[in-house]
């Protein structure tokens, strides 16, 4: 007998996850599939949306196969935020999707900086080039033929929903992360849209994340092996979808460490704060504030490959030597940096090397540098971190890294585990869209890690880290 299920699809930067959630909260089946990020030129990051669709099909079919017979009551979507997907009326992409990590629009950011202060405040976000608005402006300037072909300018998950249902739209959580959204009014900003040089008609209508956006079309249903007409919810960005699943509340904070790192706190108003992002949640009301770090796991992966080290060796280096890596300092800005640096051209640095510097010291300096970059971002929070903070993400599983981060931040860390949090959040949106009782998916909490005896030593090393950033000779 088929079990009733909700399907959550999480479209990430380099891979997609599909989770089939039973109405009782049990995970019935999961599937995943990868796709490449293409860098045709330095600073570019693109993916052909058709590769997304092929991966979605593989992931969903794998999840259904592992779950056994299921009746999918509804589908929810979430996806990587920012970026730009230009498509024709029938969803055919006119060019590869430009992703959030792309830096090409730095050449047009002067337009956004030239906005009146009041209009900038209404956008409520730092002016960074990977957002949809600046990317659309770059296309208008450099690829006018592609712009003329386009009917819609979409966010990544919205293209998947269009491919599924034929229905065009986005949701407030994704729209608020485009630098095209007037945060106080909850509408597209005429002043920001005018900066793009593109017709305002390219922007999609906006609907609530938990509303039914359309039904699964015949061809998409055949591809996915699902029933035609299955309701599809509007969906959300990946971070707000994950927050639904983890249940983060006002007054709490969560640090997620993966390729990058994010510090997220729910807030009651979208007041702008320098160097911090503020976006709509996936709820009908509410916002969250975010400090975004580009270089966490991606910087450790770079150092690991450079030295030919295994992951267990990377974290084992924290058990050797003294805090501060014998004066070696690693600034991990390999892909530019957001909070609080806000410089897409920022570069990494390794300083304090001596003849006695060995491999373990370099690995330790790399891990410490990532922890310091998280502290640097946390220092931008207007009220700082609360005494206890949730810790999530695949990059936070090492006990040695957890102890280091607690010492560097000087707060207690409570690790939480919730597999595929964004996909589960998407499934919860599906449940709300069809008024199915919302399944319970509370994360598993682990014991709190409290700061240890090395707090003062790491504080001294952190000051050295800040001095290295301040002494950067670049203009």
BAFIBA-588731 format. One record per atom (N, C-alpha, C): x, y, z. Coordinates in pm, whole numbers, plus 50000, padded with zeros to 5 digits. Example, Ala and Ser with C-alpha at 12.3 -4.5 7.8 and 13.67 -1.06 7.14 Angstrom:
% BAFIBA-588731
513194943150780;512304955050780;513204967050780;512854977550708;513674989450714;512905000350787;
This chain:
% BAFIBA-588731
500864988050000;500005000050000;500895012550000;500585021949912;501395034049900;501245042850024;502355047850073;502325057050185;502255071450134;501545079850206;501405093750165;502675101350203;503175109650113;504445116350135;504425130450080;505345138450130;505615151950080;507005151950022;507175157949906;508465158049838;509095171849851;510305172249909;511065184649918;512285183749828;512485193949744;513615194249651;514475206449682;515765203949710;516715214449746;517735215749634;517655226849558;518555229249446;519755237249494;520865230549522;522055237249572;522935242549460;524105247549498;525025253349400;525635242649310;525985231249368;526635220749290;525925207349295;524755206849358;524025194249364;522625196449416;521765186649390;520375187249432;520085175449524;519225177949625;518775167449716;517265166749708;516745154649709;515295152549712;514965143949833;514005148449914;513615141250035;512125138450030;511765125850053;510365121850065;510055120450213;509205129550262;508875130150404;507485124650426;507385114450511;506075109250545;505275119250625;503965118150621;503125127850693;503295126450844;503945115550889;504235113851031;505615119251069;506325125350973;507635130951000;508785121450972;508495109350927;509545099650895;510105102450756;511435102150744;512055103250612;511945089750543;511205089450433;510935076850363;512005073650260;512565083550199;513575081250096;514265094150059;515505092950014;516285104449972;517065101249846;517315111449767;518145110049649;518935122749627;520055121649560;520835133649530;521545131649397;521945142749339;522665142449212;523465155349201;524605154549134;525505166049122;525475171948982;525965184248970;526135190848841;527295200548855;527905204348746;529105212848754;528765227648763;529695235048820;529705249648812;530825253248715;530485259948607;531445263148502;532045277048525;533335278148509;534045290948524;534765293948393;533995298948297;534575301548164;535635312348168;535505321448265;536495331948283;536715333948432;537865339748473;538085342248615;536945350848673;536435346648787;535365354148852;533975350648806;533845341848706;532535337848658;532115324748723;530815322748737;530265310248790;528905307948724;528795297448645;527585294948567;527225280048570;525965277248547;525485263548525;524355264048423;524325254548333;523215253348238;522005248248316;520895255648321;519725250948396;519245237048354;519475233248230;519045219848188;519805209048263;521025212148308;521745202648394;521065201548529;520505212648579;519725212048702;518555202348686;517835203748576;516635195548559;516995180748551;518025177548477;518435163348468;518805157948606;519465166248687;519835161848821;518595160448911;517635169548899;516395168448975;515695155348943;515635151948816;514985139548775;515685127548839;517015127348834;517755116148892;517525115249043;517585126849111;517445126949256;516045122549299;515015127849233;513645124249270;513385109449244;513795104649129;513575090449098;514315081349196;515535085349236;516285077449334;515575077549469;515055089049510;514355089949637;513095081449638;512355081949529;511125073849520;511455059049521;512505055349451;512895041149446;513265036149586;513965044449664;514365040349799;513215040449897;512195048349871;511085049449965;510065038349949;510065031749834;508995022249806;507755029549758;506645022649745;505415028949691;504975040849776;504865052649712;504415064649781;503395071949697;502545079349765;501605088549700;502045102649740;502625110049646;503145123349676;501985133249679;501715138649799;500585147849816;500895161749761;502155165949770;502535179249723;504065179849716;504535189749640;505965191749619;506345205749667;507455206649739;508005219549780;509405221149725;509785233449696;511095236349637;511845246549721;513155245149724;514005256149770;515255255949684;516035266749691;517215266949606;518235277149647;519425275649587;520485285549604;519905299249574;520305309149652;519715322449640;520545331249546;519985342849515;520635352749427;520725346849285;521695351249208;521865345749074;520785350548977;520895345948853;520015350448745;519835339348643;518565336448615;518215326648510;517315333748410;517815336648291;517055343248185;516455332648093;515135333248075;514465322847997;513435328847902;513125321047799;512035324747708;510695321147771;509615324247698;508265321747749;508055307247787;508645298047711;508425283647736;509475277747830;510215285847902;511215281648001;512545278047941;512725279547810;514015276747747;515045287147791;516165283047850;517175292847891;517785299847769;518005312947779;518635320247669;520155320647684;520645317147800;522075316447829;522225308247958;523455304047993;523635297048121;523205305848238;522735299548345;522405306848467;523685312548527;523605324948577;524725331248646;524455329748796;525435324648869;525235320649007;525685331349106;525325329349232;525595338949339;527095341749356;527945331849325;529395333649344;530045341649231;529305344949128;529845352049013;530155366649051;531295371449004;531755384949041;531775394648923;531295390648807;531435399248689;530705412648703;529615412748781;528815425048792;529475435448881;530655432648932;531365442949009;531585455448925;531625453648792;531845465048702;530655474548694;529485470048741;528295478748733;527815483248871;528535479548977;528055482549111;528015497549142;528765505449065;528715519949087;527295525249070;526495518748986;525105523148968;524335521949100;524535510749170;523815508649296;524345518049404;525665520249402;526225529449501;525775543749477;525345546649355;524855559949323;523405562249360;522705552049407;521335553749452;521275563449569;520205571049578;519995579649694;520025571149821;520515577049928;520665569650054;519355563250098;518245570350080;516945564950121;516605552450041;516875552749910;516575541149827;517495529349864;518755532149894;519645521449937;519145515250067;518685523650159;518165518450286;516965509450263;516165512450164;514975504350138;515345490550081;516505489450018;516995476349975;517505468250094;517985475150198;518315469350328;519435459050323;520295459650222;521335449550208;522635455550155;523765449250187;525025453450127;524965452149975;525705460649907;525715460649760;526815451449711;526435439049678;527405428949634;527025424149494;528005420349413;527745418149270;527045405149233;526955395249324;526325382649287;524815382549295;524215394049326;522755394949337;522125396249199;520855392949192;520145392549064;520155405948992;519915416849067;519845429949002;521125433848930;522275434048998;523515437248928;523825427748813;523535414948829;523785405448720;522905408548599;521665412248624;520775416048514;521295428548444;521825437748522;522405449948465;523605446548377;524445437048422;525595433048343;525155426948210;524145418448212;523665412348088;523105423147994;522355432548048;521805443247965;522915451047895;524035452747963;525135460447906;525985452247809;526225439647842;527195431747766;526565421347672;525335417347697;524685407247614;523255411547580;523115422947512;521755428047485;520915418447401;521535410347317;520765400947236;520105390447325;520825385747427;520245376047520;519075382347596;519245394847634;518165401647707;516935403147620;517125406047492;515965407647402;515215394447386;515905383347392;515255370247379;514485366447504;514875371847618;514325367347746;512915372647769;512075364147828;510755368347874;510725369948024;511545361848096;511535362248242;512965362348297;513145369548405;514395369248482;514055362548616;514565350348636;514135342048747;515285338948843;514925334248962;515845328349057;515925313349027;516995306549071;517185292549033;516005283349061;515495283149184;514395273849214;513135277249137;512995290049099;511805294149025;511825288748882;513025286748828;513085280448695;512665265848705;513065258948811;512635245048829;511115244248841;510525253448916;509055253148930;508385256248797;508935265648720;508395268548587;508475256148499;509605249148507;509775236848428;508785226148471;508415226148598;507475216248649;506025219448615;505665232248627;504245235848625;503835245048510;504775251848447;504435262048350;504015275148415;504055275848550;503635287848623;504855296148660;504795309248634;505895318348660;505675325448793;506745326548873;506645333948998;507905332549081;507955340249187;508975338549288;508315340649423;509095340249530;508515342249663;509275353349734;508735358849843;509405370049909;510805366949960;511065354750007;512395351750062;513465352649954;513165348149833;514125349249723;514145363249664;512975369349650;512915382849593;513685392949677;513645391149810;514315400749899;515825399849891;516355389649823;517805387649812;518335390949673;517665400149604;518025403249465;518645417149447;518595425749549;518895440149536;517935446849439;516755441049426;515675447049346;514395448549428;514465445749558;513275444449640;513205455849742;512075462649746;511825473049845;511355466149972;512235465350072;511935457250190;510745462650270;510625475750295;509495480450375;508135477750310;508035478950178;506735477150113;506505462850066;507575454850055;507415441150007;507035440649860;507645449249780;507385449549636;508705451849563;508685449849431;509865453249352;510125468249363;511395472049370;511795486049384;511925492549247;511065502249213;511205508849083;512575515249064;513135521149169;514435527749157;515535517749125;515515506149190;516555496049166;516355489449030;515115486548995;514845480248864;515315489348751;515145502348767;515575511748663;517085511048641;517835507648744;519295506748730;519735495548637;518895485248622;519305473548545;519335476348395;518575486048348;518455488248204;517625477548136;516905469648214;516055458948161;514595462248188;513675457148106;512255459948128;511775454048261;510965461548333;510425456448460;509535444348439;508995442748318;508125431248289;508865418048293;510215418348296;510975405948309;510835399848448;510515407948548;510455402948685;509145395448708;509205383948777;508015375648794;507095380848902;505825376548899;504935379449012;505425372349137;505015377449254;505475372149382;504305366149458;504495353849506;503465347249583;504085341349709;503255338549809;503755333249936;504435319749915;505435317049998;506205304649986;505345292250004;504275293250085;503465281550116;502145281150040;502065288849932;500885288049845;501115278249733;500035272349682;500145263949563;500415272949443;501525270349374;501895278349257;501345272349129;501105259549128;500605252749009;500635237749029;500205230548924;500205216048929;501275210448836;501765198848868;502815192448789;502315189448648;503035194648547;502635192548409;502925178348362;502325174948249;502425161248199;503835156748168;504605165048094;505965161048057;506855160148180;506715169748272;507515169448394;507145157448479;505845154548488;505395142848565;505985130048508;506015129148376;506595117248312;508085116148342;508805127348335;510225127248367;510485122548510;509685127748604;509915125248746;509305112148794;508415106448715;507725094248758;506665097048862;506055108948857;505025112848953;503695115148882;502665118148959;501315119748905;501115133848851;500585134648731;500285147748672;499295155148761;499515168348776;498625176548858;499005177249004;500025170149048;500465170949187;500765185549223;500185190849331;500395204949365;501865207949395;502325219649350;503685224349374;503605237649446;504245238549563;504235250849643;505185261149584;504995273749624;505845284549574;507305282649610;507595278049731;508965275149771;509685287149829;510985285349855;511765295649925;513235294149891;514035303849935;515475302449927;515955291450020;517175286750000;517635275150077;517815278250225;518345290050259;518525293250401;517195294850474;516235302650424;514945303450495;514215290050500;514375281450399;513765268150406;514385260050519;515705260750533;516375253450641;515935258650777;515705271750789;515275277350917;513905272150957;513055269250860;511765263050892;511965249650961;512915241850908;513145228450961;513845228851097;514775238151116;515505238451243;514745245851352;513745253851314;512915260451413;513605271451491;514525278751427;515235289651494;514245300651531;514325305551655;513395315451706;514095328651738;513285339051755;513825352251788;514655351251917;515815357951917;516705357452031;517745346552021;517575337351924;518535326751902;519415330151781;520535323351772;521425324751657;521905311051615;522195309751489;522695297151436;523865299851342;524935292351360;526075292751269;526075279951188;526095281351057;526155269850968;527475270450893;528225259550897;529535259150833;529525248450725;529785252650602;529935243650491;531055248850403;530815249950272;531805256350185;532045270650229;530965277550266;531045290550331;530505289150472;530175300150534;529565299750667;528565311150677;527505308750754;526485318950774;526145319650922;525945331750970;525435334051105;524055340351087;523025333851137;521655337951111;520935340651243;520175351651246;519365355251363;518025360751316;516895355351363;515585361351330;515485375351389;514835384451314;514645398151361;513205402351334;512775413051400;511385417451389;511185428451286;512275434051231;512125444551131;513315443851034;513135449150913;514205448450814;515135460450816;515435465650934;516325477150941;517705473350888;518285481450798;519605478050745;520705479950849;521675471050847;522855471750933;524065470050843;525065478850852;526215477850762;526835463850761;527115458950640;527815446250615;526975433950644;525735435650689;524875424150717;523705423650619;523285411550587;522135409550501;520885408150586;519745412350531;518475409750596;517485405550487;516845394050507;515945388450407;514645384150472;513625382450389;512355377050437;512495362150469;511765357750568;511705343550598;510745336650501;510615323550515;509645315950435;508255316250496;508115322950611;506795324650673;506055336050603;504795337850639;504025348850580;504535362450626;505165362950743;505765375350792;507125372050854;507945382350874;509205380450946;510425381350857;511565384150921;512845385650852;513915378450932;515055376550869;516225371650942;517435379550896;518355381650989;519595388850959;520715378450942;521615380850848;522655371050819;523995377750796;524995372350863;526395375550832;526905364150745;527425367450627;527805357250529;529305356850511;529885344950524;531315342650505;531495333950382;532215338850282;532435331250159;533335319150179;534365320750263;535485311250263;535595303750394;535005292150402;535145283350517;535705270050468;534825260350445;535295247450396;536025248250264;535645257850181;536305259250051;537775263050069;538085270950173;539475274750199;540255263050258;539615255250345;540285243450399;540545233050290;539585231750200;539775222450087;540965226850002;541115239749981;542235244949903;543565241549971;543655244450102;544895241550174;545155226450179;544105218750199;544255204150204;544815198750073;544285203449962;544765198849832;546195203849805;546465215949847;547795221649826;548865213249896;548545208350016;549515200750095;549345185650081;548335181350004;548095167049988;547705160350117;546905167050200;546515161750332;545125155550326;544885146050414;543545140350433;542785148950534;541455147650533;540665155950622;540965153250769;541195140450805;541485137750945;542795144150988;543735145650893;544995152250924;544795167250945;543875173150869;543605187550883;543175190551026;542175183351076;541655186351209;542565181151320;543325170451293;544275165451392;545365175751422;545615184751326;546635195051348;546265204251464;544975204951499;544565213351612;545005207451745;545355194651747;545815188351870;547335189051885;547995195551789;549455196851793;549825211551807;550915214351871;551365228151882;550515236251978;550645249451967;549965258752057;548935267051981;547895271852049;546955281051984;547705292851923;547325296451802;548005307351733;548995302651629;549155289251615;549975283351508;551375289451500;551975291651617;553355296751622;553515309751542;552485318051545;552575330951477;552205330851330;551885319051276;551485318351134;550005322151124;549685331251036;548325336351020;547845334050878;546655328250867;546035325750737;544755333950726;544705342750628;543485350250596;542855343150476;541685336750490;541195327450388;540345333750278;540615345950237;539755352850141;540105348749997;539955335949969;540325330749837;539335334649729;538095337349764;537055340949665;536445354549697;537305364049741;536755376549790;536095373849924;535355383449978;534675380950105;533495390250122;532495385450194;531335393750228;531535399650368;530715395350464;530725401550596;532045399150667;532655409750723;532295423850708;533135430950604;533925423350526;534885429450434;534195435950314;533185428950260;532415433750145;533315437850029;534185428649991;535125431449882;535285419049796;534685418849676;534815407049589;536225404749539;537085414949548;538455413449502;539435410549616;538925408949738;539805405749851;540555392749823;541785391949869;542605380149844;543075373949975;543475361349966;543965354150083;545415357950113;545855354750235;547235357750274;547695347350375;548965343950369;549605334850464;550885341750510;550945345150637;552085352950686;552635346850814;553815351550853;554455346750975;555245333950956;555595330550832;556315318150805;557785319250845;558325308150894;559735307150930;560275293850878;561595292150885;562185279450844;561645267850926;561245270651050;560735260151138;559275256651112;558585264551027;557165261950999;557015248650928;556175239850984;555985226650924;554555225150872;554305213650816;553015210650753;551855211650853;552035206050971;550965206451071;550635220751112;551665229351119;551425243351155;550615250451047;550915247550921;550155253650811;548695249150816;548475236350843;547095231250851;546375237550969;547055238651082;546435244851198;546085259551169;547015266651105;546765280651072;545565282150981;545385272550888;544235273150797;542925271850872;542845261950963;541605259951038;541345271851131;542405276851195;542235288551280;541765300651198;542315302251078;541915313450993;540445313250959;539905301450934;538475300250906;537665304051029;538095299251147;537395302951270;537455318051294;538605324151266;538725338651283;537815346151186;537645340951064;536765347650969;535315347151016;534925336351083;533585335651141;533455345751255;534485346751338;534475356751446;534395370951388;535135373351281;535125386651218;533705390251173;532995380351116;531615382651074;530715384751194;530905376851300;530075378151420;530235391751485;531445397451475;531685410651535;530865421651468;530335418951348;529525428851279;528075429151330;527665418851407;526305418551460;526135429851561;525075437651551;524945449451638;524915446051786;524345434651824;524275430851964;525145418751996;526005414951902;526855403451925;526075390451925;526725379751963;526095366551970;525485364452109;524395356852118;523895353052250;524875343352318;524695340852448;525645332352520;525735318052466;524665313452401;524685300052343;524165300752200;524845294052109;524555294951966;524435280851909;523465278851820;523355266051750;524475264951646;524925252751624;525985250251527;525525239151434;525545241851302;525045232151205;525955231751084;525675222350995;526415221450870;527495210850873;527765205250756;528745194450745;530135198550786;530475211450773;531805215950808;532035217350957;530995214851038;531125216551183;531125203351258;531325192451188;531205179351254;532445175351333;533595181151303;534815177551373;534785182651517;534955173651617;535015178351757;536125188451781;537255186751714;538365196151732;537995210051680;537315210651566;536905223651512;535855230051601;534955222051655;533935227551745;534575234151867;535565227351926;536235233152043;536955246052006;537625245851891;538315257851844;537335269351828;536215266951761;535265277551733;534655283051862;534365274351958;533835279052087;534845288252155;536135284552151;537175292852212;537335306152140;537295305752007;537485318051929;536305327551948;535105322251950;533905330751963;533625334452109;534085326152201;533825328852342;532395326552383;531675317752313;530285314352347;530135299252345;529055294552411;528735280452405;528125276752271;528485265252219;527955260552091;527165247652113;525935247352064;525135235152072;524995229351931;525755218851899;525615212751766;524225206651749;523675208551630;522395202251596;522575194251468;521815183551459;521885175151341;520485173951281;520405176751154;519155175051079;519535172950934;519405160750888;519825157550753;518985164850651;519625171250555;518945178150445;517905188050497;518355197350583;517425206650646;516655214850543;517315219550436;516625227750336;515555219650264;515875207350226;514895198950159;513715195950250;513985193850380;512885191550475;512025204150488;512675215850491;511895228250495;511015229850373;511535225950256;510715226350134;509525216950146;509735205150205;508625195750224;507575201450320;508015208850422;507065215150515;506225225750442;506825233150349;506055242750270;505015235550185;505385223850133;504425215850057;503245211950145;503535207950269;502455204050361;501515215650386;502085227550407;501245239350432;500395242850311;500955240950193;500235244750070;498965236550052;498975224050095;497795215450075;497105212350207;497455220150312;496805219050442;496895205050502;498045198550479;498345186050549;498925189650685;498565182850792;499185185750922;500705185350911;501355195750962;502785197150941;503575186651018;504365178450949;505135168051019;506175174151112;506475167251221;507505171751314;508865167351265;509805176951250;511155173651201;512205180451288;511995180351419;512905187451510;514325181851499;515335190651499;516715185851491;517155178951619;518115170051605;518725163451720;519775172751779;519675175451909;520615184451976;521665176452050;522915181152043;524025174752112;524435183352231;525265178052320;525685186052437;526405198952398;526245209052480;526845222152454;528365221352472;529075227852380;530535229052389;530845242852445;531445243452560;531715256352624;533155260752595;533405273752597;534775278552576;535725272652679;536945269552636;537925263152723;539015272652767;540165267252805;541235275552862;542035283552759;541725281652629;542535288252526;541905301152472;540855305952539;540155317852491;541125329752476;541935332252578;542835343852574;543885342352464;544415330152447;545445327952344;544855330252205;543625325652184;543015327752052;542635342352032;542285349352139;541985363652126;543215371152078;544385367452127;545625373752082;545905370551936;545695357851897;545915353951757;544905360751666;543675362851715;542665369751635;543055384251608;543635390851707;544105404551686;545195404951579;546035394751575;547055394051470;546395392151333;545345384151330;544565382051207;543985395351158;543385403051249;542805416051211;543885425551162;545045425351226;546135434051184;546585430751043;546565417851009;546965413850873;545975419150770;544695419050804;543685424350712;543825439450698;544045446250809;544165460950806;545395465450727;546435456950726;547665460950658;547685457050510;546555451950461;546485448050318;546795460250233;547815459650148;548225471650072;547335474749954;546365465849921;545545468649803;544685481049828;544355488449721;543515500549738;542125496649779;
